Amino acid sequence: ALVGYGEDLVYKVEAGKRIPRREYLVDADRVLNANGVIEATWEDVKRVRYPKKIRELGKLEAKAIEIGIFECNIIAGLLQTSEHARELIQARQPPYSPDDVERMVAARLARQSVFDRDPSPSLHFVLEEAPLHRQVGGTMVWRKQLERLLELGQLHNVTLQVMPTNTDAHPGLDGRIELMKFPDGTAVGRSDGAFGGRPITDPKQLRILELRYGTIRAQALTPRASLAFIEQLLGET
């Protein structure tokens, strides 16, 4: 009653079934007169509140000076609004529990801190046209997502391109491609359609992914034309 959280939530936190938000720890510390001991656990909580796979991806993205992503079936996670992300995650089968859904949404949004880094990394995105038409979550959620794309696409360090559906075949038709480069000159890449979908660091394999990604960017609409295309979609509703 003192912290304003339901008994069920308190039980789940104490039983390790739900990872608390920082606000919960602050409030619990205050009402229990813990003198900062409970609040201090936030540093540990931050490291474990997301699935291990997401934590590792977030670490890589946080260090990268250049990130390039091609998505063919969905809007890239780094570009998603919370509402759009929630709808996609809830659509999975078998379904996740409500708590797991919220954890995954929070994890996806936490990765978007890459846009706030200083110095800014160079971020490139190529999205297939088809997912931009899919009104995930209804018209308002869809419009908000398109507006978010326009907002991010206008940042000085972000390049956003759309691959039109009426284009010729391209190297990304068999799935997602992601490339990340780091300050020490190393890089890591992954492609659904190459090398078993596993992350790769071998320079020869990376050059293959870079060639594929470069070809995709060359076939996509220019950044200016891509933003104009998204604006046109918004204007049609």
N, C-alpha and C positions, 0 to 999 in steps of 0.2 A: 504493500500500500504506500509506503514512503517513497519508493522510486517510481511508482506509476506503471509498473510492468505486471502482466498477468502471472498467476501462479504457475501456469503451464510453461511459460517462457523461462521463468526462474528455474524450474525443475530441469528443463532441457539443458540449460547452461551448466547447472551444477553437475548433471549427469554426463556431460561431455557430448550430448546429442546435438547441440546447437552452439555455434561459435558466436560470441557476443560482439556487438558493435562497441566502439570506443565510448559512446555516450552511456551505455549500460554500465561499463566499468567505472566511469567517473561518478555516476550516481550512486552505485553500490559502495564505492570507497567513501563517499560523503556520509551516507546514512549509517554506515557501520563504523565510522570514525577510524578508518584504517590508515590514515596518515600517508596516503599515496602508495601503499603496498599493492592494493588491488589495481589501481589505475596503471601502475608500472608494468603490469602483465601485458599491457597492450603491445609492447615491443615483441613479445613472444607470439601473441595472438596474430599479429600482422603476418608473421611468417607461415602460419599453419592454417589460416582461415580459408584458403583457396585450395582446390585439388592440386596435387603435386605437379601434374603436367602443365597446369596453368601457371603455377609459380615459376617453373623453369622457363616457360615462354616469356613471362613478364620480365625475368632477370635479363634474358637476352635482348629483348626490345629496349630495356632501360639502358643498356650499354651501347647499342648500335648507333652508328653515326649515319647510316643509310638503311632504309627499309623499303623493299619493293614487294607489292602483293598483287596477285591476279586472282580474282574470285569469279567463278562461273555460275554458281547456283544460288548464292546468297550475297547480301551486302557484307563486306568485310567487317569482322568483329570490332576492329579499332574505330570503325565509322558508325557503329550502331547506337541508336538512342536506347535508354533503359527499357522503354515500352516495347520497342521492336525486338530487342534481345530477349525480353521475357516471353514474348509470343513465340519466338523460334524455339526457345528452350522448352517451353511447355508443350510444344508439338511433338517432342521426341517420344518414341515408343520403345520399350515400355516407359511409362511416364515417371518423371522424377518426383520426389516428395516436395511439398511446398517449400520446406526449409532448404532443400538442395537447389531448387530453382532460384531462390533468393541469393544463395551463396554463389551460384554460377553467374547470375546477373551482376552481382557486386564485383566478382573477379574480372568479368569482361570490361566493366566500366573502369576498374582500377588500372587496367592496362592502358587506358586512354590518357594517363598522365604523361605519356610520351609526347603529347602535343604541347605540354607546358614546360618541357625541359629547356634549360639554358646552359650551353648553347643548343640551338635547335637542331635536331637531326633532319636529314633530307628524307621525305616520305613520299612514295609514289604508289598510286593505286590505279588498277584497271578493273572495272566492273562490267560484267555482261549486261546488256540492256534488259533482258527478260526479267530478272529479279526486281528491277526498278519499277516495273509495271504491277508487280504483285502487291496487293493492298493488305499486307500482313497487319492484323489487328484492327482493320477497318480504316475508313478514309482519314480520320484525324491522326491516328498513329502513323499512317503512311505519309501524310503530308508533313508531319513533324520530322519524319526520317529524311525526306527529300530536302527539307529546309536545313537539316543538319549537314547533309552532304554539300549544299551550297556554301554554308558557313565555313566548313573545313576546307573546301576547295579553293577558297579565296585567301587562305593563309599563305604567307610568303614562302614557307618551307614545304608546302604540300602541293603535289601535282595529282589531279584526279582526272581520269579518262574513262570514257564509256566505249565499250565494244558493241557496235550496232549488230542487230541480228541478221541484217542483210549483207554482211561481209562474207568474204571467202573463208574457207577452212583455215584455222590457225593452230599453233602448237599448244594452246591451252584447252582444247576441247575435251581432253581427258582428265581435267581436274585442276585444282588449286596449285599455285606456285608462290613460294615466299622466299625472298633473299634478304639476308642481313649482313652488313659489313661493319667491322669494328675498328677502333682507333689504331690498333696494332697491325692493321693490314690483313687480318684473318677475316673469314666469312663463313657463313653457314646457310644452307639452302634446303628446301624441301619441295617436292612436287608429288601430287597424287599419282601422276602418270609416269614417274621415273624413279629408278633405284629403290623399288619396293615401297615408296612413300616415306622412307626413313630420312632423318636429317643427314646431310652430307657436308663434309668439309674438304674433301679431296679437290685440289685445283682443277683437274681435268673434268671432273663431274660438275663442278661449279660453273665452268665455262659453258657446258651444255645448257644448264639452266639459264644462265645469263643470255645465251643466244636465243633461247625460246622466249624468255621474258622480253628481250629487246624487239623480237619480231612481233610479239603481241602489242607492245606499245606503238610500234610503227603502223600497225593495221587499225588501231583504235582511233576514235575521234580525237582531235587536238584538245588540250585542256579547255581552251575558250569555247570550242564547239560543244564540248561535253557539258559544261556548266549551262550553256544556252539550251541544250537538250533537256536537262533537268528542270530548268525554269519553264520550258514549254510543257512538260508533264504537269507541273504544278498549276499552270494556267488552264489546263484542260479540265480541272475539277471545279 
